[in-house]
């Protein structure tokens, strides 16, 4: 009755319309939002952005930790051979540009193997840590100290070319230490 639409056709039209509304509600396509919906969507967006930022910061922290671990000796906390090689390249290049000199001191602990053999590796490790602290304390500011292997340490020190005797004073302090 009315409008010239028969009942079976109206029923099919209503079913098609209901199906379309159901698809529309299930689709990810945005629909017109009310104030509550907008607040909820904004909250979800903020949560998603916060999660991404937290993940990015976590990744940066992990990268920095891994980088630091790749450049440091885990026992003494000093730089390792790899870092020292790169630092020497930079220091020599800087010295050439600025007219300064880079001195490298190599330190080897005498009879260290005997200490390890007789007293054990635990005592040997304590000695290495204490030696590293003592060497670091005897160096001038800006010097780079690394443990390059077992009982071997290296120091890179930039000095004025006119005062190279300063390196002799550092060496004397290290020997006295």
C-alpha positions in Angstrom: 0.0 0.0 0.0 1.0 3.6 -0.7 3.9 4.9 -2.8 3.5 2.1 -5.4 6.0 -0.3 -3.7 4.9 -3.8 -3.3 5.5 -5.8 -0.1 8.1 -8.3 -1.4 10.1 -5.5 -3.0 10.0 -3.4 0.2 11.2 -6.4 2.3 14.1 -7.0 -0.1 14.9 -3.2 0.0 14.8 -3.2 3.8 17.1 -6.2 4.0 19.5 -4.7 1.5 19.5 -1.4 3.5 20.1 -3.3 6.8 23.0 -5.2 5.2 24.5 -2.0 4.0 24.2 -0.4 7.4 25.8 -3.4 9.0 28.7 -3.2 6.4 29.0 0.5 7.1 29.2 0.0 10.8 31.9 -2.8 10.4 34.0 -0.9 7.9 37.1 1.0 8.9 35.9 4.0 6.9 35.3 6.9 9.3 31.7 7.9 10.0 30.4 11.0 11.5 31.4 11.1 15.1 29.6 12.6 18.1 31.6 14.4 20.9 32.0 11.2 22.9 33.2 9.3 19.9 35.7 12.0 19.1 37.0 12.0 22.6 37.4 8.2 22.5 39.1 8.4 19.1 41.5 11.1 20.3 42.3 9.0 23.4 43.0 5.9 21.2 45.3 8.1 19.0 47.2 9.4 21.9 47.6 5.9 23.3 48.9 4.6 19.9 51.3 7.5 19.5 52.5 7.0 23.1 53.1 3.3 22.5 55.1 4.1 19.3 57.2 6.8 21.2 57.9 4.4 24.1 59.0 1.7 21.6 61.3 4.2 19.8 62.8 5.4 23.0 63.3 1.8 24.2 65.1 1.0 20.9 67.3 4.1 21.3 68.2 3.0 24.8 69.0 -0.5 23.7 71.1 0.8 20.8 73.1 3.0 23.1 73.6 0.2 25.6 74.8 -2.1 22.8 77.1 0.5 21.4 78.6 1.2 24.9 79.1 -2.5 25.5 80.9 -2.8 22.1 83.4 -0.1 23.1 84.0 -0.9 26.8 85.8 -3.6 28.7 83.2 -5.2 30.9 85.6 -5.9 33.8 87.3 -2.5 34.2 84.8 -0.2 32.5 87.7 1.2 30.4 87.5 1.6 26.7 88.6 -1.4 24.7 91.1 -1.9 21.8 88.5 -1.1 19.2 87.7 2.2 20.7 91.4 3.0 21.2 92.1 2.4 17.5 89.4 4.8 16.5 90.4 7.4 19.1 94.0 7.3 18.0 93.0 7.9 14.4 91.0 11.0 15.6 93.7 12.2 17.9 96.5 12.0 15.3 94.3 13.8 12.8 93.5 16.5 15.3 97.2 16.8 16.3 98.2 17.2 12.6 95.6 20.0 12.2 96.4 21.8 15.5 100.2 21.4 15.7 100.0 19.3 18.9 101.4 15.8 19.4 99.7 12.6 20.4 101.7 10.3 22.7 100.8 6.7 23.3 101.9 4.9 26.5 101.7 1.1 26.6 101.4 -0.5 30.0 101.9 -4.2 30.7 101.6 -5.6 34.2 104.7 -7.7 34.9 104.2 -11.2 36.1 100.4 -11.0 36.0 100.1 -14.5 34.7 101.8 -15.8 37.8 99.3 -13.9 40.0 96.4 -15.6 38.1 98.0 -19.0 38.3 98.9 -18.7 42.0 96.0 -16.7 43.4 93.2 -17.4 41.0 91.4 -15.4 38.4 89.2 -13.7 41.0 92.2 -12.0 42.6 93.6 -11.3 39.2 90.4 -9.5 38.2 90.5 -7.4 41.4 94.1 -6.4 40.6 93.2 -5.4 37.0 90.3 -3.2 38.3 92.5 -1.5 40.9 95.3 -1.0 38.4 92.9 0.5 35.9 91.7 3.0 38.7 95.3 3.8 39.6 96.3 4.4 36.0 93.3 6.6 35.3 94.0 8.7 38.4 97.6 9.3 37.2 96.6 10.6 33.7 95.9 14.2 32.8 92.4 15.3 31.9 91.5 14.4 28.3 93.7 11.3 28.2 92.1 8.2 26.8 92.8 5.0 28.7 91.9 1.5 27.4 92.4 -2.1 28.3 93.6 -3.6 25.0 94.1 -7.1 26.2 94.6 -9.3 29.3 97.0 -7.3 31.4 97.8 -4.6 28.8 96.6 -1.0 28.8 97.1 1.9 26.4 96.9 5.6 27.1 96.6 8.3 24.4 97.6 11.7 25.6 97.6 15.0 23.6 100.5 17.2 24.4 101.9 20.5 23.3 104.8 19.8 20.9 106.9 22.3 22.8 106.4 20.5 26.0 106.8 16.8 25.2 108.7 16.4 28.5 105.2 16.5 30.1 104.7 12.9 28.8 107.8 11.9 30.8 106.2 13.2 34.0 103.0 11.2 33.3 105.1 8.1 32.7 107.0 8.7 35.9 103.7 9.0 37.8 102.5 5.8 36.3 105.6 3.9 37.2 105.4 5.2 40.8 101.8 4.2 40.9 
